[in-house]
Amino acid sequence: MAIETVDLYIQISERFNAFAGAHNIHRMDDVTGQLTDSFIGTPGHDRRDNIILVPKDSTRRQRRSALASLFAHARALGMTQAVPLLDSPPIPRPPRSTGAELSDEEIENLRFHSERGMPATRHAALLALLLSGLGSAETAQTTPGDLNLEQATVTTEGSTHTSPRTSPLAPWAVRTLRLRADYLAEHRPGQHRLVTSDSSTRYAAQASVGAGFNDIARISGLATTARKVEPRDITRYVARQILQQTGQISEVARRLGLSSLDNAADLAGLAWKTGGDPR
């Protein structure tokens, strides 16, 4: 289990503890399916602290999964015999998106709109890191100390699914990140992360990168009700660019910090196997 998932499950479990206490239930053995169903569907708040009366299916799945994990571990430790989710139906997932295949023109459009308000806003720096091959989790943790702007590189410690590496920065990214780093040094000297709050957990910081990118995609007009654009689509674009420039899937994997050539080929849109044999 990724550490980001652990943090999320702990937060949900703590909220459930408070929720159960408000219903005068203080023992795990007394937790019922009705109580867990009520918690899974209870209103919440978004990242701007606005009330959400009906939680999204993704939020409900997170809550259900966290409670299932909590009670499974509690039963394994002999703390309870309760199985409150036994009769709770699974929450269906939508079909997996194949992703938006972004063009060079659309990437340029994202760059243009991300510069609005820079460097006080984080959008341009966030996009620059994603376009350098960093994932959302890696982007969330990047600090000015990870940048070598003279050499035009950024170093990342990796994430749950990627390896540590040093990635090249394009000229636009160098300019954007220099402005952001200089702004933070002058106006927020205690801030260490480039595009997320230092006080945020890893999970919250990664989610914040997704929210920031969604803002860019919406402002640029690329994300609509009919088309979803997300950070992974930037990774797919970068993978295709690396493959086009080098012709090597191994280079795609190296630059993106992937241990699997199959995953690298999938991101680059290359069907490199037919019947299980490499082409």
Long-range contacts (C-beta under 8 A, 24 or more apart in sequence): 2-160, 2-161, 3-160, 3-202, 4-137, 4-160, 4-201, 4-202, 4-203, 4-206, 5-203, 7-201, 7-202, 7-203, 7-204, 8-62, 8-66, 8-203, 9-65, 9-66, 9-69, 9-70, 11-201, 12-62, 12-63, 12-66, 12-67, 13-66, 13-67, 13-70, 15-39, 16-63, 16-66, 16-67, 16-70, 27-80, 28-71, 28-74, 28-79, 28-80, 28-82, 29-80, 29-81, 29-82, 30-82, 31-71, 31-82, 31-84, 32-84, 33-84, 33-85, 33-86, 33-87, 33-88, 35-84, 36-64, 36-67, 36-84, 36-85, 36-88, 37-88, 39-63, 39-67, 40-64, 40-67, 40-88, 47-207, 47-208, 47-211, 57-91, 57-92, 57-93, 57-94, 60-91, 61-91, 61-93, 64-88, 64-90, 64-91, 97-228, 99-230, 99-232, 99-233, 99-236, 100-222, 100-227, 100-228, 100-229, 100-230, 100-233, 101-233, 101-236, 101-237, 101-269, 102-222, 102-229, 102-233, 102-234, 102-236, 102-237, 106-220, 106-222, 107-131, 107-237, 109-220, 109-221, 109-222, 110-216, 110-217, 110-220, 110-222, 111-172, 112-220, 113-216, 113-219, 113-220, 114-216, 114-220, 115-176, 116-219, 118-176, 118-179, 118-180, 119-176, 119-179, 119-180, 119-182, 119-183, 120-183, 120-187, 122-180, 122-194, 122-195, 122-196, 122-212, 123-212, 123-215, 123-216, 124-176, 124-179, 124-180, 125-176, 125-177, 125-179, 125-180, 125-194, 125-195, 126-195, 126-209, 126-212, 126-213, 126-216, 127-176, 127-213, 127-216, 127-234, 128-169, 128-170, 128-172, 128-173, 128-176, 128-177, 129-154, 129-173, 129-177, 129-194, 129-195, 130-209, 130-213, 130-231, 130-234, 130-235, 130-238, 131-170, 131-173, 131-234, 131-237, 131-238, 132-167, 132-168, 132-169, 132-170, 132-173, 132-238, 133-167, 133-235, 133-238, 133-242, 133-255, 133-256, 133-257, 134-167, 135-159, 135-161, 135-162, 135-231, 135-235, 135-256, 135-257, 136-206, 136-209, 136-210, 136-213, 136-231, 137-162, 137-202, 137-206, 137-209, 138-162, 138-257, 139-195, 139-209, 139-231, 140-193, 140-195, 140-196, 140-200, 140-202, 140-205, 140-206, 140-208, 140-209, 141-193, 141-196, 141-202, 141-205, 142-193, 142-194, 142-195, 143-192, 143-193, 143-194, 144-181, 144-184, 144-185, 144-192, 144-194, 145-192, 147-177, 147-181, 149-174, 149-177, 149-178, 149-181, 156-257, 158-257, 159-257, 161-258, 162-256, 162-257, 162-258, 163-257, 163-258, 163-259, 164-257, 165-254, 165-255, 165-257, 167-255, 235-267, 236-267, 236-268, 236-269, 239-264, 239-267, 239-268, 239-269, 240-268, 240-269, 242-268, 243-268, 243-270
